[in-house]
C-alpha cells in the first residue's frame, strides 16, 4: 500500500490512519508485508502492509 511501510524498522513510531483512537504505536518488526506494532491503547497488532499505509510519527 505505502512505500513508506518498507522503510519502517523496529523502534519507529507510527499511527494507524483508520484508527486514530489507537494512539501512537511502536514498530516491533517489519517482515515482508507483515508489520507488528505495539499501540499504546490496544496493544500488539499485526498490520498487513499491502492494505494499510501506516503514518510515521516524528514529533513524539
C-alpha positions as CSV (number, residue, x, y, z in Angstrom):
1,X,0.0,0.0,0.0
2,X,2.6,2.5,1.1
3,X,6.2,2.7,0.0
4,X,6.9,4.2,3.4
5,X,5.9,0.9,5.1
6,X,9.1,-0.7,3.7
7,X,11.2,1.9,5.5
8,X,9.7,1.2,8.9
9,X,12.1,-0.6,11.3
10,X,11.8,-1.7,14.9
11,X,11.5,1.3,17.1
12,X,9.8,3.5,14.5
13,X,6.7,5.4,15.8
14,X,3.6,5.2,13.7
15,X,-0.2,5.9,13.7
16,X,-2.8,3.8,12.0
17,X,-4.6,6.1,9.5
18,X,-8.0,4.5,10.1
19,X,-7.8,4.0,13.9
20,X,-6.7,7.4,15.5
21,X,-8.0,6.2,18.9
22,X,-5.3,3.6,19.0
23,X,-2.7,6.3,19.7
24,X,0.9,6.1,18.7
25,X,2.4,2.7,18.1
26,X,6.0,1.4,18.1
27,X,7.0,-1.0,15.3
28,X,8.2,-4.3,16.7
29,X,9.0,-6.0,13.4
30,X,8.6,-5.5,9.7
31,X,8.9,-8.8,7.7
32,X,7.6,-8.9,4.2
33,X,4.3,-7.1,4.3
34,X,3.5,-8.0,7.9
35,X,4.2,-5.2,10.3
36,X,3.9,-5.8,14.1
37,X,3.1,-2.7,16.0
38,X,2.6,-2.2,19.8
39,X,-0.1,0.5,20.1
40,X,-0.5,2.4,23.4
41,X,-4.2,1.9,23.6
42,X,-4.8,-1.5,22.1
43,X,-1.5,-3.5,22.5
44,X,0.2,-5.6,19.8
45,X,-1.4,-5.6,16.3
46,X,-0.2,-7.2,13.1
47,X,-0.8,-5.0,10.1
48,X,-1.0,-6.1,6.5
49,X,1.3,-3.5,4.9
50,X,-0.3,-4.2,1.5
51,X,-3.6,-2.9,2.7
52,X,-2.8,-0.3,5.3
53,X,-0.2,2.6,4.9
54,X,1.0,3.4,8.4
55,X,1.8,7.1,9.1
56,X,5.2,7.7,10.5
57,X,5.4,10.0,13.6
58,X,8.3,12.3,14.0
59,X,7.2,14.7,16.7
60,X,6.7,12.5,19.7
